[in-house]
Amino acid sequence: MRAFLPTPVPRETIAAILDAAARAPSGTNMQPWRGHVLVGAAKGELCAAVQEVFDAEAPGHRQEVQYYPDEFFEPYLSRRRKIGWDLYGLLGIARGETAKMRAQHRRNFQFFDAPVGMVFTVHRELATGSWLDYGMFLEKFPPEYECEIEEDTSWSCAHGVERWRSNCGCNGGRPFNQLWRAPLRQALDELRDGVAPLTEQEGNKLFKDVWAARDGYIDVVLNRAPEQTEQFFKTHQQHELSEQEQVRALELMEMQRHTQLMYTSCGWFFDDIGGIETVQIIAYAARVIQLARLLFGQPGELLEQAFLARMAEAKSNEAKFGDGAQIYRSCALTMELGLEQVAAHYAISSVFSSFAEETELFCYRVKRISFAIHSSGRGRLAPGQAGPAFLARRCRRLTAPFPARWHDAPHTGKMRCGGQRERTGI
Ligand SMILES: [Zn+2]
């Protein structure tokens, strides 16, 4: 028999159920359903209204969408009667007790006392196929398993989660120690905690809630279309942000994104701090520091000093790497890219490629301001000026004039190419 406990259902559970059900297949993926979730007073009001209609229903009332035929016929009539009498029998309602039957029927319209009522609708103008899809949507993904997560356990470390913070003995198999894990973790934690208050201080001028914005930024990470960024600002900005404020806001979000990337699991997983996975998370830290310096100035510089002091405690097993601070300088900082490097890349490439007025260069969009190319013998000179297409990508303004020079060296068969640092600043 159907009855429900009044225990409230957490909002997240309802959202998870709907999220799973929304993956049900439908004809040409039309997803012809709409869900309405009702709790509390809203549920009460709807139930009262529907029951009022039920109570006042005139005989012969015809539903807009018929579930059953007007006249039942065999063998369906007998089957229907059997199930009806069986069910009413379980409730102690005998044949012929129509008032009691009707009272029981009425309970449908109060969701049999369930604390959450969901109503699903399908557009009137859709046809029978959509009704099938709608049924599948309702039935496809009922909850099947329940699991409990035991905190601080993992499948790949018998010591809990020590693999990600200490010399627990789990590694990739080389005869190395992992004493470097603890100071590395500490260095990253300190960096994370060092940028957090600066993020709040700066972020509170730009966002309603900087941490909610940080969480919401995932939508921008997943889709960097300008409209998505626009939507992100609409949702989170504290006031209408100027272009410059938008740039700062996005830099702040990128910095926070990289504080999260620093904790990528494989950075701790293997044998040595000089391994490519660990160097990668140190590079994420370098990006955090780069943006912190850009956004906060002196406090950003101080973060780097503190970070390096802690990283020096993380010793590599291999002499060529030294320690974490050395790896930061020799491996991570050499990956650092700024707009100057983008401009240099553009300048050098422009000798060989004819770029459109605006062009995509990796994740950048570069706008040409002026450009010419001169050839003399085996040499070419391409003076020009370019900058980021500011509105398309929202990055800092930088206009880089460049003379890019190229000539081939006939004796070696190699080419030489470069800009002039003194004149261009790139
Ligand atoms: Zn372990």
Boltz pocket constraint, residues with backbone or C-beta under 6 A from the ligand:
constraints:
  - pocket:
      binder: B
      contacts: [[A, 156], [A, 157], [A, 158], [A, 159], [A, 160], [A, 162], [A, 163], [A, 168], [A, 169], [A, 170]]
      max_distance: 6.0
